[in-house]
Amino acid sequence: MFRQWMVILVAAALLATVAVLSAMTGSIKVGFGELVQGLLFGNNEQVEIIRDLRFPRIFVSMLAGAALAVSGVLLQAVMKNPLAEPGIIGISSGAGFVSITVVTLFPMLYFWSPLFSVLGGAFACWLVYSLSWRTNLNPLRLILVGIAINATFTGLGQSFNYRGSYAVTSVNQAISSIFTMKTWEDVYILGLFGGIGLFCSLFLSPWCNLLAFSDETARNLGLRIVRVRLVISAAAVLLASVATAIGGLIMFVGLLVPHIGRVLVGSNYKVLIPFSAVGGALLILTADTVGRTVLAPAEIPASILMAVIGGPFLIFILKRSDNVRKT
């Protein structure tokens, strides 16, 4: 157990390092000493700009990455499928679509879009369960249904791009995966609701460990399967939906980080969930920092970088599972 927590501490140290480097690099460059002095004494105009524009972006990317990664861990536990991920099974796209729809019809409700995202994510999750459930959970059927729901909501959401309304343009900017122009208000919203979800997920780890057994064994151990699945799914939906509302539609975070975590810290959710939170924050912050600096002044959205990384990683997982079955 000591080695696993040391891995988490190393990941946290890397996260802090990347956060500092991200704050120092960009169109405005400052040294570490200059950055610290400006934050402490507030006598540097460049540091003031970094604090008001770059720091919210850094915090949003970290919080969104942590929320998406932990959401993926929880979904994989409750659905007993290593490929379950909020972007793949349609929870994120459902959250984005409902948010776009409501704000398009009622523009005055724009600032309530995180709430509508949660409702959309919950609806998408309910569809996945209801359409894939027969007598019990079938992992293959669940993923296929999730992919179909994701494609449907994605297509419906993209159809709004041709409406040309100001509200739709605003919502598209709000849920895009480019973290430009994020504000401290976005940080507060994501920090509040995402923080609640992350805090609750730490207490769900014993249930997640029990769900690794068969349903019959878990029931014999006193676990109320249906209630536990609903609670864990609710936490996963909250995390994915709020991250989508503020940070945008980003796929594969909840797939990459948990699988890396299982290699580094094992399958015990008491350790895997904290690692996923730190690892998800590190992954998205790194992707966003690389995306805005490698081709500056142009930017590469974090979602594009994650798709480039996540697609081959998914193929690797499938090939690896085939090799395991052959042996």
C-alpha positions as CSV (number, residue, x, y, z in Angstrom):
1,M,0.0,0.0,0.0
2,F,2.9,2.4,0.7
3,R,4.2,2.0,-2.9
4,Q,0.8,2.9,-4.3
5,W,0.5,6.1,-2.2
6,M,4.0,7.1,-3.2
7,V,2.9,6.8,-6.9
8,I,0.0,9.2,-6.1
9,L,2.4,11.6,-4.4
10,V,4.7,11.5,-7.4
11,A,1.7,12.2,-9.7
12,A,0.6,15.1,-7.5
13,A,4.2,16.6,-7.6
14,L,4.1,16.3,-11.4
15,L,0.7,18.0,-11.5
16,A,2.0,20.9,-9.4
17,T,5.1,21.2,-11.6
18,V,3.0,21.3,-14.8
19,A,0.6,23.8,-13.3
20,V,3.5,26.2,-12.5
21,L,5.0,25.7,-16.0
22,S,1.6,26.3,-17.6
23,A,1.3,29.5,-15.6
24,M,4.7,30.7,-16.7
25,T,4.4,29.9,-20.4
26,G,2.3,31.3,-23.2
27,S,1.9,34.7,-24.9
28,I,3.0,36.3,-21.7
29,K,6.1,34.7,-20.2
30,V,7.3,35.3,-16.6
31,G,9.9,33.7,-14.4
32,F,9.1,31.7,-11.3
33,G,10.3,34.3,-8.9
34,E,8.5,37.0,-10.8
35,L,5.3,35.0,-10.7
36,V,5.5,34.3,-7.0
37,Q,6.4,37.9,-6.2
38,G,3.5,39.2,-8.4
39,L,1.0,36.9,-6.7
40,L,2.1,37.8,-3.2
41,F,2.4,41.6,-3.6
42,G,0.3,42.3,-6.7
43,N,2.7,44.8,-8.2
44,N,3.2,43.2,-11.6
45,E,0.8,43.9,-14.4
46,Q,1.7,40.8,-16.4
47,V,1.1,38.5,-13.3
48,E,-2.2,40.2,-12.8
49,I,-3.2,39.3,-16.4
50,I,-2.0,35.7,-15.8
51,R,-4.0,35.5,-12.6
52,D,-7.2,36.7,-14.2
53,L,-7.0,34.8,-17.5
54,R,-4.5,31.9,-17.3
55,F,-5.2,30.7,-13.7
56,P,-8.9,30.0,-14.3
57,R,-8.0,28.0,-17.4
58,I,-5.5,26.0,-15.4
59,F,-7.9,25.2,-12.6
60,V,-10.8,24.4,-15.0
61,S,-8.6,21.9,-16.9
62,M,-7.5,20.2,-13.7
63,L,-10.9,20.0,-12.2
64,A,-12.5,18.8,-15.5
65,G,-9.8,16.1,-15.9
66,A,-10.1,14.9,-12.4
67,A,-13.9,14.7,-12.7
68,L,-13.9,12.9,-16.0
69,A,-11.3,10.3,-14.8
70,V,-13.1,9.5,-11.6
71,S,-16.4,9.3,-13.5
72,G,-14.8,6.7,-15.7
73,V,-13.6,4.7,-12.8
74,L,-17.0,4.7,-11.2
75,L,-18.8,3.7,-14.4
76,Q,-16.3,0.8,-15.0
77,A,-17.0,-0.4,-11.4
78,V,-20.8,-0.2,-11.6
79,M,-21.1,-1.5,-15.2
80,K,-18.4,-4.2,-14.8
81,N,-16.9,-3.1,-18.1
82,P,-13.3,-1.8,-18.5
83,L,-14.4,0.2,-21.6
84,A,-17.2,2.2,-19.8
85,E,-16.4,5.9,-20.1
86,P,-18.7,8.9,-20.0
87,G,-17.7,10.0,-23.5
88,I,-17.9,6.6,-25.1
89,I,-21.3,5.6,-23.7
90,G,-23.0,8.9,-24.4
91,I,-23.3,10.5,-20.9
92,S,-21.1,13.5,-21.9
93,S,-22.9,14.0,-25.3
94,G,-26.3,13.7,-23.6
95,A,-25.3,16.3,-21.1
96,G,-24.1,18.7,-23.9
97,F,-27.2,18.2,-26.0
98,V,-29.8,18.9,-23.3
99,S,-27.8,22.0,-22.2
100,I,-27.8,23.3,-25.8
101,T,-31.4,22.5,-26.3
102,V,-32.7,24.3,-23.2
103,V,-30.5,27.3,-23.6
104,T,-31.5,27.6,-27.3
105,L,-35.1,27.6,-26.4
106,F,-34.7,29.7,-23.2
107,P,-31.5,31.9,-23.6
108,M,-32.2,33.6,-20.2
109,L,-31.4,30.3,-18.5
110,Y,-27.8,30.2,-19.9
111,F,-26.2,30.4,-16.5
112,W,-28.2,27.3,-15.3
113,S,-26.6,25.2,-18.1
114,P,-24.6,23.0,-15.6
115,L,-27.9,21.9,-14.1
116,F,-29.4,21.0,-17.5
117,S,-26.1,19.1,-18.3
118,V,-26.6,17.0,-15.2
119,L,-30.2,16.2,-16.2
120,G,-29.0,15.3,-19.8
121,G,-26.3,13.1,-18.5
122,A,-28.7,11.3,-16.1
123,F,-31.2,10.8,-19.0
124,A,-28.4,9.3,-21.2
125,C,-27.3,7.0,-18.4
126,W,-30.9,5.9,-17.9
127,L,-31.1,5.1,-21.6
128,V,-28.0,3.0,-21.5
129,Y,-29.2,1.0,-18.5
130,S,-32.8,0.5,-19.8
131,L,-31.8,-0.5,-23.3
132,S,-28.9,-2.8,-22.4
133,W,-30.4,-4.5,-19.3
134,R,-32.2,-7.8,-19.8
135,T,-31.8,-10.2,-16.9
136,N,-28.5,-8.8,-15.9
137,L,-25.7,-6.5,-17.2
138,N,-24.2,-7.6,-20.5
139,P,-20.9,-5.7,-20.9
140,L,-20.8,-6.0,-24.7
141,R,-24.4,-5.0,-25.2
142,L,-23.9,-2.1,-22.8
143,I,-21.0,-0.6,-24.8
144,L,-22.8,-1.1,-28.1
145,V,-25.9,0.7,-26.8
146,G,-23.8,3.4,-25.3
147,I,-22.0,4.0,-28.6
148,A,-25.3,4.3,-30.4
149,I,-26.7,6.7,-27.8
150,N,-23.5,8.8,-28.0
151,A,-23.8,9.0,-31.8
152,T,-27.4,10.0,-31.6
153,F,-26.8,12.8,-29.1
154,T,-23.7,14.0,-30.9
155,G,-25.6,14.2,-34.2
156,L,-28.5,16.1,-32.6
157,G,-26.1,18.5,-30.9
158,Q,-24.2,19.2,-34.1
159,S,-27.4,19.9,-35.9
160,F,-27.8,23.0,-33.7
161,N,-24.7,24.5,-35.4
162,Y,-26.8,25.2,-38.4
163,R,-29.5,27.2,-36.6
164,G,-27.2,30.2,-36.5
165,S,-28.7,31.8,-33.3
166,Y,-26.6,33.8,-30.9
167,A,-27.6,31.5,-28.0
168,V,-26.3,28.4,-29.8
169,T,-23.1,30.2,-30.6
170,S,-22.7,31.1,-26.9
171,V,-23.4,27.5,-25.8
172,N,-21.0,26.0,-28.3
173,Q,-18.3,28.3,-26.9
174,A,-19.3,27.3,-23.4
175,I,-19.0,23.5,-24.0
176,S,-16.1,23.5,-26.4
177,S,-12.9,21.8,-25.2
178,I,-10.8,25.0,-25.7
179,F,-10.4,26.4,-22.2
180,T,-9.9,30.0,-23.5
181,M,-11.7,32.8,-21.7
182,K,-12.7,30.7,-18.7
183,T,-13.4,32.8,-15.6
184,W,-13.2,32.4,-11.9
185,E,-16.9,31.9,-11.9
186,D,-16.4,28.7,-14.0
187,V,-13.8,27.6,-11.5
188,Y,-16.3,28.1,-8.6
189,I,-19.1,26.2,-10.3
190,L,-16.9,23.3,-11.3
191,G,-15.1,23.3,-8.0
192,L,-18.3,23.3,-6.0
193,F,-20.2,20.5,-7.9
194,G,-17.2,18.6,-9.1
195,G,-15.7,18.8,-5.6
196,I,-18.9,17.4,-4.1
197,G,-18.7,14.5,-6.6
198,L,-15.0,13.9,-6.0
199,F,-15.5,14.0,-2.2
200,C,-18.4,11.5,-2.3
201,S,-16.5,9.2,-4.7
202,L,-13.9,8.6,-2.0
203,F,-16.6,7.0,0.2
204,L,-17.9,4.8,-2.6
205,S,-14.7,2.8,-2.9
206,P,-15.8,0.0,-0.6
207,W,-18.9,-0.5,-2.7
208,C,-16.9,-0.4,-5.9
209,N,-14.6,-3.1,-4.6
210,L,-17.6,-5.3,-3.7
211,L,-19.1,-4.9,-7.1
212,A,-16.1,-6.6,-8.6
213,F,-17.6,-9.9,-7.3
214,S,-20.6,-11.5,-8.9
215,D,-24.0,-10.0,-8.0
216,E,-24.9,-13.1,-6.0
217,T,-21.7,-13.0,-4.0
218,A,-22.2,-9.2,-3.4
219,R,-25.7,-9.8,-2.2
220,N,-24.5,-12.5,0.2
221,L,-22.1,-10.0,1.6
222,G,-25.0,-7.7,2.4
223,L,-24.7,-5.3,-0.5
224,R,-27.9,-3.9,-1.9
225,I,-27.0,-4.1,-5.6
226,V,-29.6,-1.8,-7.1
227,R,-29.3,0.9,-4.6
228,V,-25.5,0.9,-4.8
229,R,-25.5,1.0,-8.6
230,L,-27.9,4.0,-8.5
231,V,-25.7,5.9,-6.0
232,I,-22.5,5.3,-7.8
233,S,-24.0,6.1,-11.2
234,A,-25.4,9.3,-9.8
235,A,-22.0,10.4,-8.7
236,A,-20.4,9.5,-12.0
237,V,-23.1,11.4,-14.0
238,L,-22.7,14.5,-11.8
239,L,-18.9,14.5,-12.4
240,A,-19.1,13.9,-16.1
241,S,-22.0,16.3,-16.7
242,V,-20.5,19.3,-14.8
243,A,-17.1,18.7,-16.4
244,T,-18.8,18.7,-19.8
245,A,-20.8,21.9,-19.1
246,I,-17.7,23.9,-18.0
247,G,-14.8,22.1,-19.6
248,G,-16.3,20.8,-22.8
249,L,-16.8,17.4,-24.5
250,I,-13.6,15.5,-24.0
251,M,-13.4,11.7,-24.5
252,F,-11.1,9.0,-23.4
253,V,-10.0,10.6,-20.1
254,G,-12.1,8.1,-18.1
255,L,-10.6,5.3,-20.2
256,L,-6.9,6.2,-20.2
257,V,-6.4,7.2,-16.6
258,P,-8.1,4.2,-14.9
259,H,-6.2,1.7,-17.0
260,I,-2.9,3.4,-16.3
261,G,-3.9,3.5,-12.6
262,R,-4.6,-0.3,-12.5
263,V,-1.0,-0.9,-13.8
264,L,0.6,1.5,-11.4
265,V,-1.5,1.2,-8.2
266,G,-3.6,-1.9,-8.7
267,S,-7.4,-2.4,-8.7
268,N,-8.2,-1.4,-5.1
269,Y,-10.6,1.5,-5.5
270,K,-9.5,3.1,-2.3
271,V,-6.3,3.9,-4.1
272,L,-7.5,3.9,-7.7
273,I,-10.0,6.7,-7.2
274,P,-7.5,9.2,-5.7
275,F,-5.0,8.3,-8.4
276,S,-7.5,8.8,-11.1
277,A,-8.4,12.2,-9.8
278,V,-4.7,13.3,-9.8
279,G,-3.9,11.5,-13.0
280,G,-6.9,13.0,-14.8
281,A,-6.0,16.5,-13.7
282,L,-2.4,16.0,-14.9
283,L,-3.5,14.6,-18.2
284,I,-5.9,17.3,-19.2
285,L,-3.7,20.1,-17.9
286,T,-0.8,18.7,-19.9
287,A,-2.9,18.4,-23.0
288,D,-4.2,21.9,-22.7
289,T,-0.8,23.4,-22.1
290,V,0.7,21.6,-25.1
291,G,-2.3,22.5,-27.2
292,R,-1.9,26.2,-26.6
293,T,1.9,26.4,-26.8
294,V,3.1,24.0,-29.5
295,L,1.5,26.0,-32.4
296,A,1.1,29.4,-30.7
297,P,-0.6,31.7,-31.3
298,A,-3.0,29.0,-32.7
299,E,-4.5,26.5,-30.3
300,I,-5.2,22.7,-30.5
301,P,-8.2,21.8,-28.4
302,A,-7.6,19.3,-25.7
303,S,-10.4,17.1,-27.1
304,I,-8.4,16.7,-30.3
305,L,-5.2,15.7,-28.5
306,M,-7.2,13.2,-26.4
307,A,-8.8,11.7,-29.5
308,V,-5.4,11.3,-31.1
309,I,-4.1,9.6,-27.9
310,G,-7.2,7.8,-26.8
311,G,-8.1,6.1,-30.1
312,P,-4.8,4.1,-30.4
313,F,-5.0,3.4,-26.7
314,L,-8.4,1.8,-27.1
315,I,-7.1,-0.4,-29.9
316,F,-4.2,-1.4,-27.7
317,I,-6.6,-2.4,-24.9
318,L,-8.7,-4.5,-27.3
319,K,-5.6,-6.2,-28.8
320,R,-4.3,-6.9,-25.3
321,S,-7.6,-8.4,-24.2
322,D,-7.5,-10.7,-27.2
323,N,-4.0,-11.9,-26.4
324,V,-5.1,-12.6,-22.8
325,R,-8.0,-14.7,-24.0
326,K,-5.7,-16.7,-26.3
327,T,-3.3,-17.5,-23.5
